[in-house]
Amino acid sequence: MNHDADGAELLTIGAFARASRLSPKALRLYDELRLLPPAHVDPVNGYRRYAPAQLERARLVAWLRRLGMPLTRIREVCELTPDTAAEAVAAYWAQVEADTAARRDLAAFLVDQLQRKGTAPMTASATPLTMRYAARTDRGLVRAANQDAAHAGPRLLAVADGYGPEGGRAAAAAVSALQHLEDAPAGTDPLSALEEAARRAHRAAPTADEATGSTLTALLRAGSQLALLHLGDSRAYVLRDSGLFRITHDHSLVQALIDEGRLTPEEAPSHPQRAQLLRSLDGGSPFTPDLQLLDARPGERYLLCTDGLTGVVPPESLQEVLTAAETPEQAVADLIALAHAAGAPDNVACVVADLHPADAEVPAA
């Protein structure tokens, strides 16, 4: 067979590769994946031949590969009508840009952290720190009850977001289980202490006929370091001279779908399972918190909050408020006001803390 159904002469794999700007090796791979099978394979010698009409699909595959699109997604796009395919490519690129922005912020945060470790470490570690802080929870404008909890003290910051019929009790118990750490003796390993206290809260989580539990995000200060523990989709941010950085990663179904490339960040707020958590304090699932030790510096401002804030207030607005507010008390009030202005469909918990040198005069409220 040397011609296709329309009478056009078939192209050898070499000729087709040159015309489509795909290598013969790539064409063989795409054949194996059934992404771009040849029009004819000689049953005797196995030679592949392609129809000229396949060049359009081959060029589309080549362009999409240059975009970095995964092969499985390319196969889906190639089966769509041109208009629908255009929408799919636009959605994919929007996701790439969002992912790139998130990685850029993470890279900047990591660069900052590593530079801190490499420059004047003795000076940094020798600087005693103190915190000025404020915490507040709000029922919001829709929910009948408040199931969020928050704590801010000289050493400990924490927020928790309860869910299910006993969610309010679960959140309050999670925060309460950590509060003894305010009085932990000097020399205590902050990460181990934070993890053990949260583990006890996990074991003691209330049970009910329906799923119930709580998120937990906490920071424990020890000298010039902050131990971070995180479970669920509440969040922690740090405001530094170089910008606002999110230092937690959501343990939620929609975040997992975003990470897998199956959902865009723009689609997440309207996803029907946006509230489903993959990790939390619930007493029944494995206890697998994220744990991290951060180097802290005077002048930094930290925000811990539940998704009642981040679900309706974009990061740029968070940064504007955190930058402009003179005190943590003002920042907390302004952030909750923003949530109300956006409809406040959920409970809101906010903790804001500023780090100061221990011997410096702390600004008055």
Secondary structure by P-SEA (a helix, b strand, c coil): ccccccccccccaaaaaaaacccaaaaaaaaaaccccccccccccbbbbbcccaaaaaaaaaaaaaacccaaaaaaaaaccaaaaaaaaaaaaaaaaaaaaaaaaaaaaaaaaaaaaacaaaaaaabbbbbbbccccccccccccccccccccccccbbbbbbccaaaaaaaaaaaaaccccccccccaaaaaaaaaaaaaaaacccccccccbbbbbbbbcccbbbbbbccccbbbbbcccccccccccccaaaaaaaaccccccccccccccccccccccccccbbbbbbbbbbbccbbbbbbcccccccccaaaaaaaaaccccaaaaaaaaaaaaaaacccbbbbbbbbbbcccccccccc
